């Protein structure tokens, strides 16, 4: 049965009634006699609904509101979740987000320094973005949802802290070989102790117009292989990466340079050692000066560090540190 009046009151409708056989006034207006099939079909529908929902399924208005508010706030939003689009500023959104999940679903300006509590979970949703306006932002709670877009805008290096892990794209890195990604990398570095470098399409790289200095002890910078490629793109002798803190790990990345750039990677400076560094699965390409410059890096570990000798303007070179030039784990690739 799908047409009320065609089932003889025998079953629940099998489809939405289309009213293809409308009732008419017969024999005359005011003297119409309803067909029993229509009445019985309507009765069958009501009985089926009552059997499904029970008696008085709606209850009072108070009952309905109480039920709805077990999973929703009074404004209709889901309980436990709030969104920046409901607030005039990020500061107001964070103030309302204690013990809640805060979705970054809009352009949310900061009006002062903000500390996100450990009881607040942040979930950036494209194209949502927090706009710095010159203020600082400290995270104590988690970031979830695996965001891959820029959701932190206008920040300077050091103005975002406390992230468990960070990627340069959150701060605007592009990786097209044209845009200068240095500031995005600096912001990501200062926001965490673990930075992930997303892999790029073949032929692209992250352009760094000055050295990315890693001066944070026990810092990890890692990627997904040679396609996570950083390039010292300058003519002023600047390195791609300079490490000036101990216990730093670089792994699963590619690093290259340009004709007059500095080293691909430099470990340590005089007076700023990079002792106990770990270089694991590193590909070093074109080097403006040396592929790997080791200044002060005692007891460091080199595992599968591949230097592409013919890719650079300079020949592959290792400058010895106080413990001597390492040989184990360094592979010179003659392409």
C-alpha positions, 0 to 999 in steps of 0.5 A: 500500500502506498496510496491511502485508501487503496490498502483496506486498512491492512498495512502500514504504507509502503511509500509516501502517499501521493494522493493520486486519487483525491477524495471528492464531495459526493454526491453533493457538498455537505453530503459527502460519504467517506470511503471506509478504505480511507478511514481504515488506512488512516487508522492503520497508519496511526496504529503503526506509529503508536506501536513504534513510538508508544503512547504520548511519544512527544510528552510535554514541551518541557520533556522535549526540551530536556531530551534535546538538551542532553546532546545540544546546547540551548542555542541548538549547537551540539553540547561539548562543541562550540565554534569560533563563528559564534563569537566576535573574537578568538579570545571570546571563543576560548573563554567559552571553551573550557572543558569543550571542543573548539572548532576553528571554522571562521576567520577568528581575530585575536584581541589580546594574548591567549592561553588555551587551557589543557581542557580545551581541544582545538579542531581547525576546519578549512578555511578556519583561521586564527588571526594574530593581530600581533598577539601571542598564543599558547596551547596547553590542550591538543589539536585534532582533526589532522589539519593541512591548511593554514589556520594560524595567520600573521604570527611572528616566530616565537608567538605560538608555543605549546603545540605537541607537533607542528607543520609549516603549512599551519603557518602558511608554507607553500612549498612551490619553490617560489614563495619564501617559506622561511617564516612559516618554518621558523614559526613552526619550529618555535611552536613545538619540539617536533616538526613534520615536513610534508612531502611535495610533488616532484620538482617542488621544494620549500624555499628558505632564503636564510638558514633555518636555525635549530637551537632547541635541545632535543628537537626533531625535524622529520619528513617523508623522504626526499620529497620533503625537500628544503632548499637554501635558496640564496646567493649570500652563503646562508645554509639551509639548516644550522643546528646549534643545540644538542640531541637534535634529530633530523630524519627522512628529509632532503636538503639542497642549495643553490650556486652561492648558498651555504652548506646544506646542513651545518652541525654546530658553531664554535661555542654553540655545539650540536653534540649527540645529533642524529642524522637518519635517512638524509639526502643532500643534493646541490651544495653551494659550499659543503653538503655537510659541515660538521663544526662541533658535534661530538658523539653524533650518529649518521645513518644512511646519509646520502650525498649526491656528489654530482648534483652540486657545484661543489664536490661532496665535502665533510669538514671534520669536527673535534672527534674527526670526520665520520665515515660510518653511515655516510654514503657518497652517491656518484650519479 
